[in-house]
Amino acid sequence: MLIDGLGYVKICDYGLAKFLPLGGRTSTFLGTLAYMPPEAIASEPYDHGTDLWGLAISLYELLFGTTPFEPNSLLSEQEWRTVTKQNILGGNLRFPHSNARATLPARLFLKSMLDLRQEDRLHAPDLAHYKVGEIILKTRTKT
């Protein structure tokens, strides 16, 4: 993630990218598995909301030190990929009990961005109603 001079977050992946016109949809399978939304893994069409899913995964990782759908146990590469896909496709979103610093608003915000159903997730216009920085910063600095 990058932050521009006005404080806007820019999501980038230096390894790959795909141009998608506004309102466009694609079904290309590309990206880092742990950051991919269910519809991309299922080879269903997806839109720019994929970037917001990736942002939510990154925020989760900043708060909890791990991504939400990766297995905690040591597995072979193939087993890890299989379990990670199953967790994402099953909507198995869980929050660690050990991290009391993550406030309820932060957890609810992430839950609304990582909803299994694409149409039920927060979308870019919805984010204008949230003080995302405040939710996350209060969480990170809480003692």
C-alpha positions in Angstrom: 0.0 0.0 0.0 1.2 3.5 -0.8 -0.2 6.8 0.5 -0.1 9.8 -1.8 0.5 13.4 -0.8 -3.2 13.9 0.0 -3.4 10.9 2.3 -5.2 8.6 -0.2 -4.3 4.9 -0.1 -3.1 3.4 -3.3 -3.0 -0.4 -3.6 -0.3 -1.7 -5.8 1.4 -4.9 -6.6 4.7 -4.4 -8.4 4.5 -8.0 -9.8 1.3 -7.7 -11.8 -1.7 -5.6 -12.6 -4.6 -5.6 -15.0 -6.3 -2.5 -16.4 -10.1 -2.7 -15.8 -12.3 0.2 -17.0 -14.7 1.7 -14.6 -17.7 -0.5 -14.3 -15.8 -3.4 -16.0 -15.6 -7.0 -14.9 -13.0 -9.7 -15.4 -12.4 -13.3 -14.4 -8.6 -13.5 -14.8 -7.0 -15.6 -12.1 -4.0 -13.6 -10.9 -2.7 -12.2 -7.7 -1.6 -13.5 -4.3 -3.9 -16.2 -3.1 -4.2 -15.1 0.5 -5.5 -11.7 -0.8 -7.9 -13.0 -3.4 -11.7 -12.7 -3.0 -13.9 -15.7 -3.2 -15.3 -14.8 -6.7 -11.7 -14.6 -8.1 -10.8 -18.0 -6.7 -14.1 -19.5 -8.0 -13.3 -18.1 -11.5 -16.4 -15.9 -11.4 -16.4 -12.3 -12.8 -15.2 -9.6 -10.4 -14.8 -5.9 -10.5 -12.8 -3.2 -8.7 -14.2 -4.4 -5.4 -11.3 -6.9 -5.5 -9.0 -4.1 -4.6 -11.1 -3.3 -1.5 -11.0 -7.0 -0.5 -7.2 -6.8 -0.8 -7.2 -3.6 1.3 -9.2 -5.3 4.0 -6.9 -8.3 4.0 -3.9 -5.9 4.4 -5.6 -4.0 7.3 -6.4 -7.3 9.0 -2.8 -8.3 8.7 -1.6 -4.9 10.1 -3.9 -5.4 13.1 -3.4 -9.1 13.8 -0.1 -10.0 12.3 -1.5 -12.6 9.9 -3.9 -12.8 7.0 -7.4 -14.0 8.0 -7.8 -17.1 5.8 -4.3 -18.7 5.9 -4.0 -21.9 8.0 -1.9 -21.5 11.2 -0.3 -25.0 10.9 2.7 -26.0 8.9 1.5 -27.6 5.7 3.0 -28.5 2.3 2.6 -25.8 -0.3 -0.3 -27.7 -2.0 -2.1 -28.4 1.3 -1.6 -24.7 2.3 -3.2 -23.6 -1.1 -6.1 -26.0 -0.7 -6.9 -25.0 2.9 -6.5 -21.3 2.1 -8.9 -21.6 -0.8 -11.4 -23.5 1.3 -11.3 -20.9 4.0 -11.8 -18.1 1.6 -14.6 -19.8 -0.3 -16.2 -20.9 3.0 -16.1 -17.4 4.4 -14.3 -18.7 7.5 -13.4 -15.3 8.8 -12.2 -15.4 12.4 -10.5 -12.9 14.7 -7.8 -14.0 17.1 -8.9 -13.9 20.7 -5.5 -12.9 21.9 -5.5 -9.4 20.3 -7.6 -7.3 22.6 -6.2 -4.1 20.9 -8.6 -4.6 17.9 -11.7 -2.7 18.8 -15.2 -3.9 18.0 -15.6 -1.1 15.3 -12.4 -2.3 13.6 -13.6 -5.9 13.7 -17.1 -5.0 12.4 -15.5 -2.8 9.6 -13.3 -5.7 8.5 -16.2 -8.1 8.7 -18.3 -5.9 6.4 -15.4 -5.6 3.9 -14.7 -9.4 3.9 -18.3 -10.6 3.5 -18.4 -13.8 1.5 -21.1 -12.4 -0.9 -19.6 -9.7 -3.1 -22.9 -7.8 -3.3 -23.1 -7.6 0.6 -19.6 -6.1 1.1 -18.8 -2.5 1.6 -18.1 -0.8 -1.7 -16.0 2.3 -2.4 -18.8 4.8 -2.0 -19.7 3.2 1.4 -16.2 3.9 2.7 -16.9 7.6 2.7 -19.1 7.0 5.8 -16.3 5.5 7.8 -13.3 7.2 9.4 -11.1 4.2 8.5 -7.9 5.8 9.8 -9.5 6.6 13.1 -10.9 3.0 13.5 -7.5 1.5 12.7 -5.3 4.0 14.6 -7.4 3.8 17.7 -7.1 0.1 17.6 -3.3 0.1 17.1 -2.6 2.6 19.9 -5.0 1.3 22.5 -3.2 0.1 25.5 
